[in-house]
């Protein structure tokens, strides 16, 4: 599936945000959990979780690209 930009609202503050319909890196669990939260509402530990999830997804693609 080709990534698309979608409009939604932050599930914490209600601000209009734009996000992708899927994770570019394969961090699907993090996308499902945090994809509808704006950057102002993300807590520091959540940002770290997202970074780790993306790092792990990219690492998996590099190690086993097929």
Secondary structure as the mmCIF struct_conf table of DSSP 4:
data_model
#
loop_
_struct_conf.conf_type_id
_struct_conf.id
_struct_conf.beg_label_comp_id
_struct_conf.beg_label_asym_id
_struct_conf.beg_label_seq_id
_struct_conf.end_label_comp_id
_struct_conf.end_label_asym_id
_struct_conf.end_label_seq_id
STRN STRN1 UNK A 5 UNK A 9
TURN_TY1_P TURN_TY1_P1 UNK A 11 UNK A 13
STRN STRN2 UNK A 16 UNK A 20
BEND BEND1 UNK A 21 UNK A 22
BEND BEND2 UNK A 24 UNK A 26
HELX_RH_AL_P HELX_RH_AL_P1 UNK A 28 UNK A 34
TURN_TY1_P TURN_TY1_P2 UNK A 35 UNK A 36
BEND BEND3 UNK A 37 UNK A 37
TURN_TY1_P TURN_TY1_P3 UNK A 39 UNK A 41
HELX_RH_AL_P HELX_RH_AL_P2 UNK A 44 UNK A 63
#
